[in-house]
């Protein structure tokens, strides 16, 4: 979990979101529904965005899992996190961690996505506050920041 091995005993029916929040105390991953339809609980498992409320913890045993807490480097926010702030892609913030995790999975796989590719990757995320245009712009901005960072130009 977030680059650190964790040994836990959990019941076979325990969901990944429960392990993250209740067993490990990582509260950035939110559970917004009971039907896996809001995507607020999205984390990255082995490089793929996954709704953690629809996965049993036992299914990810031994796999690399990243939550929102695993993105920042100390007090320095990840470029995707900063892009969401700078582009006002959040209001209440409840869905934001899931949005950021899906954006990270997308940008790790496709560093220069089109607007349509972003919309497809973010499909299924429900946001009641912000508006999806600002979220799309934040992902586009994050892509530019990550490209500049990779090229050694900061960001």
Protein Blocks (a to p, Z undefined) as FASTA:
>chain_A
ZZiacdddddfklcfklmmmmmnopakbccfbfnopnommgcceehiacdfklccfklmg
oiacddfklmpghjaccfklmmmmmnopafklmmmmmmmmmmmmmmmmmmcbcfklmmmm
mgoiacfknopklmmmmmmmmmmmmmmmmnongZZ
